[in-house]
């Protein structure tokens, strides 16, 4: 369960960050 949650959160955070700042 924890693994799935961490993965989901990581993917969401990555997407949000990429959308906000597209530098890098």
Buried (B, 14 or more C-beta within 10 A) or exposed (E): EEEEEEEEEEEEEEEEEEEEEEEE
